[in-house]
Amino acid sequence: MKKAVVLYNSRTGNTEKVAKKIAEGLEADCFNHNNIPNLQNYDLVVVGSWVLAGHISFSGWRYMKKLYKKKISGKKVALFFTSGAPEDIDPTSDKEHPLQIKNVMFSRMEKLLRKKNNVNILENRFYTLGEVRINKNKPPKGALGHPNSEDLDRAKKFGESLRQYL
């Protein structure tokens, strides 16, 4: 039987909620970045993180960078992230050819995962809003109320759509 796993890092719980819904839809195991199992037993690996100001969180970057130690090479990989403003134009992109943050983020995640790994990154990707918290103990700013029930339903459907790769 083919198996899938969802991996994530989350600071305030937003990315965790999304990861768990993706796993539910996919009927997959789900682990945070501190408890990643050996990936040798999985056929599909769904990798996610939260982003801030157009950059993968440091803990997200660090765990993705080390996935080769968990035997991710040769696996099918799907990507997801949460952000306070995924539709914004990335300020570092060419002004004549502006890119949305979501495209920049997925490109950065791909580059990071492919650096030491031979992985098949799927075109199926998912992003959603998450509340922006500069300090996790202070009230959120922007994207208030996200991920909401609609966002989480979309995450579950994304997971369901990934079953075709198993």
N, C-alpha and C positions, 0 to 999 in steps of 0.2 A: 504494500500500500504506500502510495506516495504521500509525503508529508510537507507541511508548510510551517513557517515560523515568522512571527512579527517581532521585530526588535525596535526599541525606541529609547530616547532619553527625554525626560520631562522635568521641568523646574517647578511649575505651579500646578501640574495635573492635567493641563489641557491636552498635551500631546499623548499622555497616558490614556485619557478617555478615548481619543481618536484611535490609538493603537489597539485598544481592547475591542472597539467596535469593528475594526478591520479584521481582527482575529476571529471575532464572533461570526462575521459573514463568511470568512474563509474556512471556518472550523479548524483553526490552527492554534498552535502554542503561542504564547506571548511572553516576552521577557524584557525587562528594562536593561539598560546598558551595564549595570553592575552584575548581572546574573546570566550572561549570554552562554548558552551551552555550546558544545562542539557541534558545528553545523553539518558535519559529515552525514548525519542521518536525515537531512532535509533536502528536498528537491527545489523548493521555492523559499526565498528569504525576502521578507518585506522589511525595508530599512527606513526608519524615520527619525526626525529630530525637530526641534523648534529652532526658529531663526530670529535674529534680532538685527535690525538695521541692515538687512541684506546679507547677513553672514550666518553661517551655520554656528550654532552654539559651540563653545569650546569643548564641552563634554561630548557633544554629538560628533564633532570633528575628530576628537581623540578616539572614540570607540569605533567609528567607521574606518579610521586609519589602521586599526589593529585587527580588523576582521579576518585578515589573512591567517592570523594565528588560530582562528576558530574554524579554519578550512572552508572558507566561502568560495574559493576558486572552483570554477566549473558549474556554479549554481545559477539558476534564473533569479534575478533580483528585481523587485518593484520598489519604487521610492514614494515617500510621502513626507510632508512637513506641515507644521502650523506656524502662522505668522500673524502679526498684528495688522499687516497691510500687504497681502500677497499680490494685489492688483496694481500696486504703485509702480511707476517707472523707476528702474534702478538708476541712481544718480551717477554711477560710475560708467554707465554705458554711453556709447557714441551718440551725440545729440542728433545726428542725421539719421541714425538707425537705433532709436531707443529700444531697450529691452525691458520687459516686465520683470519684477523681482522673482516671480515664480520660475521663469525661464533661466535666469541667472542661477538661482538656487539649485535647480535640478541639474544644470550643467556642472556646477561645482561639486555636487554630490557624486555625479557620474565620474568625474575626473578623480576624485578622492578614492572611490571604490575600485576604479580600474588601475590605479597606480601600481599595486603589487598583485593584483588579482586578475584572473581570466574569468570574467563574469559576463553573463548575458543579461544586460539591463533591458527590461521590458519597456515598451512605450506607455503602458498603463501607469499613470501617476496620479497622485491625489494631494491636494493641498486644501487647507481651510483656515479660516480666521481663528485666532486664539487671543485672549486678552493680553494686552501689553502690560507687563509688570517689570519696571526697572529694578525695583526692590521687592522681593517676593512677599515681604511682610506689609507692604503698603497697598492701598486700594489700586485696582487696575485703571489704566487709561486706554482709551480707544478700544474698538472691537468689543465693547461691553456686551456681556451675555453670550459670548462665543467661546468654545463651540456650543451652539444651541442644539435642540433636538433635530432640526433639519440637517445641520452639519453632521451630526452623529449618524443619522439615517443614511446620508450620502456615503459616509465612511463604511458603514456596514455593506452597502451596495457595491462599493469598490472592492471590498473583501470577497463578496459573492462573485464579482466579475473575474477575479483572479483564479477561481477554481478551474477555469478552462486550461490553465497551465500545469495542472497536476495530472 
